[in-house]
Amino acid sequence: MRHSRVTGVVLTALAACAFAAPAHAKRTVFVDEHGRPIHGQLAKWARAAKVPLPGGRVQIRRAPCPSGLPVEGCVYTGRPRMVFLSPGLRQTRYVLLHELGHVFDLVVLNARERRHFKRILGIRRSGWFRGGLPPAEWFAEGYAACATRLRLQRASKPTVYGYAPTRRQHARVCRLIVAAAKPGGHRPKPPKNPPPVIEVQPPPPQETQPSEGCTLFDQLLSGCTPPPAPSSPLPV
């Protein structure tokens, strides 16, 4: 009887640990739209990442985003482990790592880690997907940057989303990603109110840098409110 009770306690404890273990503790397997393992260049680029992968089964489809958005890649929040990459990409590796950053966000991060990321970059905007330049896009950019290199030799140039961390910020973002993926860490938690599709068309360059007005860049970091658009004159 005692043996059964002890065994039951041990099994219960093991089950609790398995439930609490992050989903990313699993090995990452890349498959195509037919469920067949991918062993080509895409898989090599992903496995060469300097940061942990999302873990589990990730399906990569070389097809335009079904939403019809004019974007190079996207991830559907309802199927967070399915990545769409448009054919004929010029920067396939970068787009792949960016989209894997969205997958990592959805299946690995929790609310505290998202807040930590925003503090590192000085983001004051509330929420994670709000605005024409959402914090979620900067996280995907940060994941792609860390997947390429863990340390910057010099300040990086702004990406198409205006992401340009300092060397210190880059190192802190990379450490955050590595820590989030550690087995036995804090349980993942999906972000609140995610849109059906995660991907935003890169804004015009003049909107991804600070200015005296209130660009999308300024709105992301300072939380400023852009002035209202001038109203059309009333007909005489």
Phi, psi and chi 1 to 4 in degrees:
 res  aa     phi    psi   chi1   chi2   chi3   chi4
   1 MET       -  -46.3 -175.3   67.9  178.2      -
   2 ARG   -61.9  -41.3  174.5 -178.4  -67.0 -178.5
   3 HIS   -60.7  -41.9  177.1   72.9      -      -
   4 SER   -64.5  -40.6  -61.2      -      -      -
   5 ARG   -65.2  -45.0  174.9 -179.7  -65.9  178.9
   6 VAL   -62.1  -43.2  172.3      -      -      -
   7 THR   -61.2  -40.7  -58.1      -      -      -
   8 GLY   -63.8  -40.7      -      -      -      -
   9 VAL   -63.8  -43.3  171.0      -      -      -
  10 VAL   -63.1  -45.1  171.7      -      -      -
  11 LEU   -64.0  -38.9  -69.9  176.1      -      -
  12 THR   -63.4  -41.7  -58.8      -      -      -
  13 ALA   -64.8  -41.7      -      -      -      -
  14 LEU   -64.8  -39.5  -70.5  175.4      -      -
  15 ALA   -64.2  -40.1      -      -      -      -
  16 ALA   -63.7  -40.7      -      -      -      -
  17 CYS   -65.3  -40.3  -69.1      -      -      -
  18 ALA   -65.1  -37.1      -      -      -      -
  19 PHE   -69.3  -37.2 -179.3   78.0      -      -
  20 ALA   -80.3  -16.6      -      -      -      -
  21 ALA   -65.2  135.1      -      -      -      -
  22 PRO   -59.8  147.7  -21.0   31.6      -      -
  23 ALA   -63.5  -24.9      -      -      -      -
  24 HIS   -78.6   -0.7   49.1  -85.5      -      -
  25 ALA   -69.1  -13.6      -      -      -      -
  26 LYS   -81.8  157.5  -56.8  175.9 -176.6  177.6
  27 ARG   -68.7  142.8  175.2  174.1  171.8  -90.0
  28 THR   -86.8  129.6  -54.8      -      -      -
  29 VAL  -121.2  123.9  178.0      -      -      -
  30 PHE   -99.0  130.0  -65.2   97.7      -      -
  31 VAL  -131.2  161.5  -61.4      -      -      -
  32 ASP   -90.8 -171.5   61.0   17.0      -      -
  33 GLU   -66.4  -14.8   62.5  -89.7   23.9      -
  34 HIS   -98.3    4.3  -56.1  -66.7      -      -
  35 GLY    83.5    8.3      -      -      -      -
  36 ARG   -87.2  138.8  -62.1  172.6  -60.1 -159.8
  37 PRO   -57.8  141.8  -23.1   33.5      -      -
  38 ILE   -99.3  126.8  -65.5  176.1      -      -
  39 HIS  -123.0    5.8  -60.0  -67.2      -      -
  40 GLY   -84.0 -155.0      -      -      -      -
  41 GLN   -62.8  -36.7 -172.7   63.1   61.4      -
  42 LEU   -58.9  -46.9  -70.4  176.8      -      -
  43 ALA   -64.4  -37.6      -      -      -      -
  44 LYS   -64.5  -43.5  -69.2 -179.9 -179.7  178.6
  45 TRP   -61.8  -44.0  -79.5  -28.8      -      -
  46 ALA   -65.0  -44.2      -      -      -      -
  47 ARG   -72.9  -16.3  -61.8 -162.4 -174.5  -73.3
  48 ALA   -83.7   -0.3      -      -      -      -
  49 ALA   -58.9  140.4      -      -      -      -
  50 LYS   -81.7   -5.7  -51.8  -64.5 -176.3 -177.0
  51 VAL  -122.2  163.1  -70.7      -      -      -
  52 PRO   -60.9  147.3  -22.6   33.3      -      -
  53 LEU   -85.8  167.0  -63.8  169.5      -      -
  54 PRO   -61.3  -26.4  -22.1   32.9      -      -
  55 GLY    87.1  155.5      -      -      -      -
  56 GLY    78.8 -162.2      -      -      -      -
  57 ARG   -91.9  124.1  178.6 -178.7  166.3  117.6
  58 VAL  -121.5  121.8  176.9      -      -      -
  59 GLN   -96.1  130.7 -176.5 -179.1  108.6      -
  60 ILE  -114.8  122.2  -60.0  178.5      -      -
  61 ARG  -112.9  122.3  -64.3 -166.5  172.2 -162.5
  62 ARG   -84.9   77.5  -63.5  -55.1  -57.9  -92.3
  63 ALA  -155.0  153.3      -      -      -      -
  64 PRO   -60.2  154.0  -20.3   32.0      -      -
  65 CYS   -60.8  124.1 -173.1      -      -      -
  66 PRO   -60.6  -17.3  -22.6   33.6      -      -
  67 SER   -68.2  -16.9   66.8      -      -      -
  68 GLY    86.6    0.1      -      -      -      -
  69 LEU   -67.6  142.3  -64.7  173.8      -      -
  70 PRO   -79.9   63.5   31.2  -35.2      -      -
  71 VAL  -120.2  159.6  -67.0      -      -      -
  72 GLU   -82.1  -20.7  -65.3 -178.1  -31.0      -
  73 GLY  -162.6  162.7      -      -      -      -
  74 CYS  -162.4  165.2   70.4      -      -      -
  75 VAL  -134.3  132.2  173.6      -      -      -
  76 TYR   -89.7  128.8  -84.5   69.5      -      -
  77 THR   -66.7  -27.2   54.0      -      -      -
  78 GLY   -70.6  -24.0      -      -      -      -
  79 ARG  -129.3   72.2  -59.4  -72.6  -64.0  -84.5
  80 PRO   -64.8  -13.0   26.2  -35.3      -      -
  81 ARG  -103.9   22.7  -63.9  177.9 -178.6  -84.8
  82 MET  -118.3  120.5 -179.0 -178.4  -65.4      -
  83 VAL  -111.7  131.1  173.6      -      -      -
  84 PHE  -105.9  129.8  -73.5   88.8      -      -
  85 LEU  -124.3  123.5  -60.6  177.4      -      -
  86 SER   -66.4  142.5  -65.7      -      -      -
  87 PRO   -65.1  153.3  -18.6   31.5      -      -
  88 GLY    73.3   28.2      -      -      -      -
  89 LEU   -69.1  145.6  -67.4  175.9      -      -
  90 ARG   -87.1  -30.8  -71.0  179.0  -63.9  176.7
  91 GLN  -121.9   64.9  -65.2 -179.5  -59.2      -
  92 THR   -60.5  -44.0  -53.6      -      -      -
  93 ARG   -61.8  -46.7 -177.8 -174.4 -179.4 -171.9
  94 TYR   -61.2  -45.8  161.0   75.4      -      -
  95 VAL   -64.1  -40.8  176.7      -      -      -
  96 LEU   -59.8  -48.4  170.1   65.0      -      -
  97 LEU   -65.7  -36.5  -64.6  175.3      -      -
  98 HIS   -61.5  -46.5  176.8   98.0      -      -
  99 GLU   -67.5  -36.5  -59.8  -52.5  -34.7      -
 100 LEU   -64.1  -29.2  -71.4  178.1      -      -
 101 GLY   -62.6  -38.9      -      -      -      -
 102 HIS   -65.6  -40.9  -75.2  -50.3      -      -
 103 VAL   -62.2  -45.5  177.6      -      -      -
 104 PHE   -58.7  -42.7 -168.9   93.7      -      -
 105 ASP   -57.7  -47.3  172.2   18.9      -      -
 106 LEU   -71.0  -35.9  -69.1  172.3      -      -
 107 VAL  -109.7   -8.0  -56.3      -      -      -
 108 VAL  -119.3  -46.5  176.8      -      -      -
 109 LEU   -71.8  159.9  -65.4 -172.9      -      -
 110 ASN  -124.8  178.0   55.9   40.8      -      -
 111 ALA   -61.3  -39.1      -      -      -      -
 112 ARG   -65.0  -39.2 -171.9  171.3   76.7  168.8
 113 GLU   -69.2  -33.1  -70.0  156.1  -13.1      -
 114 ARG   -67.8  -40.5  -65.8 -176.3 -175.1   96.7
 115 ARG   -63.8  -39.1  -70.7 -166.4  -61.7  -92.1
 116 HIS   -61.7  -43.8 -173.0 -170.7      -      -
 117 PHE   -58.8  -44.2  173.7   79.8      -      -
 118 LYS   -64.4  -37.3  -68.9  168.6   69.6  172.4
 119 ARG   -65.2  -40.7  -74.1 -163.8  -60.1  -90.0
 120 ILE   -58.9  -42.6  -68.4  173.3      -      -
 121 LEU   -88.9   -4.7  -85.1  -59.7      -      -
 122 GLY    75.1   28.0      -      -      -      -
 123 ILE   -80.8  124.3  -64.0  173.9      -      -
 124 ARG  -104.9  -11.0  -62.5 -176.3 -178.9  178.9
 125 ARG   -63.8  137.1  165.4  174.2  -74.9  157.6
 126 SER   -77.1  159.2   60.3      -      -      -
 127 GLY    79.3  179.5      -      -      -      -
 128 TRP  -122.7  -28.2 -169.6 -116.1      -      -
 129 PHE  -115.9    7.8  -64.8  109.1      -      -
 130 ARG   -78.1  150.4  -66.9  180.0   58.2 -171.6
 131 GLY    85.3  171.0      -      -      -      -
 132 GLY   -75.5  -10.9      -      -      -      -
 133 LEU  -136.2   78.6 -170.0   57.7      -      -
 134 PRO   -74.5  151.5   -7.3   22.0      -      -
 135 PRO   -55.6  -32.3  -27.0   35.2      -      -
 136 ALA   -60.1  -35.0      -      -      -      -
 137 GLU   -69.8  -36.2  -71.4  -60.5  -28.5      -
 138 TRP   -68.3  -34.2  -91.9   25.8      -      -
 139 PHE   -64.9  -42.9  176.6   79.4      -      -
 140 ALA   -61.3  -37.5      -      -      -      -
 141 GLU   -65.8  -41.0  -66.8  -73.0   86.2      -
 142 GLY   -64.9  -39.9      -      -      -      -
 143 TYR   -62.6  -45.3 -177.1   92.2      -      -
 144 ALA   -61.7  -40.2      -      -      -      -
 145 ALA   -65.9  -43.5      -      -      -      -
 146 CYS   -70.1  -33.4  -68.9      -      -      -
 147 ALA   -64.8  -26.2      -      -      -      -
 148 THR   -84.1  -44.5  -56.0      -      -      -
 149 ARG  -156.0  141.5   59.1 -179.8   63.6   87.0
 150 LEU   -84.4  -22.1  -67.2  175.8      -      -
 151 ARG  -129.7  140.4  -66.9 -175.0  179.7 -177.8
 152 LEU   -99.2  136.1  -64.1  178.4      -      -
 153 GLN   -80.1  -26.5  -61.3  -59.7  -38.9      -
 154 ARG  -150.5  168.9   60.1 -176.4   65.9   86.6
 155 ALA   -59.5  137.5      -      -      -      -
 156 SER   -81.8  154.2   60.8      -      -      -
 157 LYS   -78.8  149.7  -65.1 -179.5  179.6  179.8
 158 PRO   -60.1  138.9  -22.0   32.9      -      -
 159 THR   -80.2 -176.6   67.8      -      -      -
 160 VAL   -64.7  -18.0  -66.8      -      -      -
 161 TYR   -98.9    8.4  -69.8   96.7      -      -
 162 GLY    78.2   12.7      -      -      -      -
 163 TYR   -79.5  116.8 -177.6   74.5      -      -
 164 ALA  -146.1   75.2      -      -      -      -
 165 PRO   -71.1  155.0   31.4  -37.6      -      -
 166 THR   -72.1  170.4   64.3      -      -      -
 167 ARG   -60.0  -40.4  -66.4  172.1   60.3 -173.4
 168 ARG   -68.4  -43.5 -176.3  168.3 -178.1  -92.8
 169 GLN   -61.7  -42.2  -73.0  173.6  -33.9      -
 170 HIS   -60.2  -46.1  175.1   80.1      -      -
 171 ALA   -62.5  -39.0      -      -      -      -
 172 ARG   -68.6  -38.7  -67.7 -179.3   65.1 -170.0
 173 VAL   -63.8  -42.6  169.0      -      -      -
 174 CYS   -63.4  -40.3  -63.5      -      -      -
 175 ARG   -65.4  -37.2  -72.5 -163.0  -63.3  -91.1
 176 LEU   -61.8  -44.1  166.9   64.4      -      -
 177 ILE   -64.0  -44.5  -67.0  170.8      -      -
 178 VAL   -63.7  -44.0  172.6      -      -      -
 179 ALA   -65.5  -37.5      -      -      -      -
 180 ALA   -64.3  -27.8      -      -      -      -
 181 ALA   -91.0   -0.3      -      -      -      -
 182 LYS   -69.4  132.7  -73.3 -177.0  177.9  178.8
 183 PRO   -59.7  141.9  -22.9   33.9      -      -
 184 GLY    82.6    4.4      -      -      -      -
 185 GLY   -79.6 -164.3      -      -      -      -
 186 HIS   -67.4  143.2  -63.3  -76.3      -      -
 187 ARG   -65.4  141.2  -69.4 -178.5   57.4 -171.3
 188 PRO   -63.8  154.0  -17.8   30.3      -      -
 189 LYS  -148.0  120.7 -173.6  175.4 -178.0  180.0
 190 PRO   -58.6  147.5  -20.9   32.3      -      -
 191 PRO   -65.9  156.0   22.7  -32.1      -      -
 192 LYS   -75.8  142.5  -66.5 -178.4  179.1  179.8
 193 ASN    47.5   53.9  -56.7  -42.6      -      -
 194 PRO   -72.5  147.4   28.7  -34.8      -      -
 195 PRO   -72.2  162.8   28.3  -35.3      -      -
 196 PRO   -58.7  -38.1  -22.6   32.9      -      -
 197 VAL  -123.3  132.7 -177.7      -      -      -
 198 ILE  -101.0  103.3  -59.8 -178.0      -      -
 199 GLU   175.0  134.1 -158.3   56.1   64.0      -
 200 VAL  -121.6  132.7  173.9      -      -      -
 201 GLN   -59.2  128.1 -178.2   73.6    3.5      -
 202 PRO   -52.6  131.3  -27.0   35.9      -      -
 203 PRO   -68.4  166.5  -15.5   29.7      -      -
 204 PRO   -58.8  148.4  -21.4   31.3      -      -
 205 PRO   -53.6  -35.8  -26.1   34.5      -      -
 206 GLN   -67.7  -14.1   63.3  -90.6   21.8      -
 207 GLU   -96.0   -5.0  -71.2  -69.5  -34.7      -
 208 THR  -109.3   25.3   57.6      -      -      -
 209 GLN  -145.1  153.5   50.1 -169.0  -39.1      -
 210 PRO   -67.0  152.4   23.7  -33.1      -      -
 211 SER  -151.4  179.2   72.8      -      -      -
 212 GLU   -76.0  -12.3  -64.5 -178.4   -2.3      -
 213 GLY   -92.3 -129.3      -      -      -      -
 214 CYS  -145.7   74.7 -176.2      -      -      -
 215 THR   -71.8  174.2   64.4      -      -      -
 216 LEU   -59.1  -35.7  -66.4  176.1      -      -
 217 PHE   -61.1  -47.5 -177.9   94.0      -      -
 218 ASP   -63.7  -39.6  -61.4  -43.4      -      -
 219 GLN   -62.9  -36.1  -65.4  170.6   40.7      -
 220 LEU   -68.8  -46.2  176.9   63.5      -      -
 221 LEU   -84.2  -44.1  -65.6 -175.4      -      -
 222 SER   -98.5  -16.5   68.3      -      -      -
 223 GLY    75.5   19.0      -      -      -      -
 224 CYS   -66.4  160.1   66.2      -      -      -
 225 THR  -109.9  122.3  -58.2      -      -      -
 226 PRO   -65.6  148.5   25.0  -33.2      -      -
 227 PRO   -65.3  150.8   23.7  -33.6      -      -
 228 PRO   -63.9  146.2   22.8  -32.9      -      -
 229 ALA   -64.5  141.6      -      -      -      -
 230 PRO   -61.5  135.8   21.5  -32.4      -      -
 231 SER   -75.6  149.7   58.0      -      -      -
 232 SER   -71.4  140.5  -57.6      -      -      -
 233 PRO   -63.3  141.9   23.3  -33.0      -      -
 234 LEU   -70.9  143.2  -63.8  175.1      -      -
 235 PRO   -65.2  140.0   22.5  -32.6      -      -
 236 VAL   -80.4      -  178.2      -      -      -
